[in-house]
Amino acid sequence: QVRLVESGGGLVQAGGSLRLSCAASGRTASTNAMAWFRQAPGKEREFVAGIRWNYGSTYYADSVKGRFTISRDNAKNTTWLQMNSLKPEDTAVYYCAAHPVLITTPKYTFWGQGTQVTVSS
């Protein structure tokens, strides 16, 4: 089992920045990919960004490319999502997820509890 704990959400004005963090514990060796998803009210959960633990390769949704950056610290089993130039449409609950491989569908094995990000116009 892998436990994921997110932090860093909050309320920010459009154009501002937030940094989300996700701390993993437990059998982290069973996973090689960490990702961030988000879900806005009435919408499906969507992929935001992902990273592979071993090579550090990253993948982003088109809607966040150039604004969001995902990174990781293997020694701390922690990933971060730096979000810049935030827009009201970025408002959602953001979830951290872990899986053996990097995929962009919400079929990850392990999920965090989610953290709310609200961007005001």
N, C-alpha and C positions, 0 to 999 in steps of 0.2 A: 504494500500500500504506500502511496505517496500523498503527503499532505501539502497543500499549497495555501499560502496566506498572502493576500494582497493588501496593499496599503497605498495611500497617496492620493486618493480621489478627493474631490471637493468642487467648489464653485469658483469659476474664473470668468472674467470678461473675454469677449471675443478678441482674438489677437494675442491672448496671454498664453502661458505655458503651465504644464503640470508634469510631474514625474511620478509614474506608478512603479511600485516594486512588488516582486513576487518571490517569497522565500519558500523553497522546497525542502521537505524533510522526509525521512523514511527511506524506502527502497528506490532512491533516485537513479541508481545504476540501471534500472529497468526502463528508463526513458532516455531518449536522445534528442527530443525536440520539446521546446517550450514555445508557447504561442499566447497571444492576446486576442481575445474575441470581444465583441461588444454587442449589446442588445438594447435597442431603443423600444419604448412602449409601442406595442402593436406590430412590431417588426421581428423578423427572424434574427437569430444570432448570426453574426457575420465575422469572418476572419479579418483581423487588423494587421498583425505582424507575427512572424515566427523566426526562431533561431535554432540552429543545431548546436548541441552542447560540444560535440567533438571538434568540428571545423569552424564553428562560429558563423557559418553562412546564414544569411538572412533573406527573408522574403516579405514583401509588403503588399497590401491591397492598394490598388491604384488611387483610391480616395485619400490615402494618407502619405503617399510617396513624397519625399522632400520635406515633410513636416514632422513625421514621427520617426524615432530611432529606437530600435530594440538592441539591447546589449546584455551580456551575462558575465558573471564571475563564477567560474567553475568551483573555486575553492570555497565560496560562500553558498553555493547552490542557489544563487539569486539571479533573477533577471529584472531588467528595468525597461520601462517604456517611457521615453522622453517625448512629450507631446508639445510641439510649438505651433504657433500661428493657429490656435484653436478656433473652431467655427461653431456656431450654434448647432449645426448638424452633427457635430461630434458628441453631442449630449447622449449619454447611454450609461448602462451599467457595464463596466469592463471586467472581464473574467480572464484569469490566468489559467492555462491548461497545459498538461504534459502528456506525452505519448511516445511510443517507441520510434516513430518516424514523423517527419514533418509533413503534415497535410494541411489543406486549407478548408476542409469541411469540419463542422463541429462534432466530430466523432472521436474526440480525444478521450483517453481512458480516465484521466484525473482532472478535476476542476477545483478551482478555488471558490470562495463564497461570493465574490464579486465586490466591486467598489464603484460607487456612483461618481460620475463625472458630469457636471452641469456647466454649460457654456452659455452665458447670457449675452444678448445682443446689445 
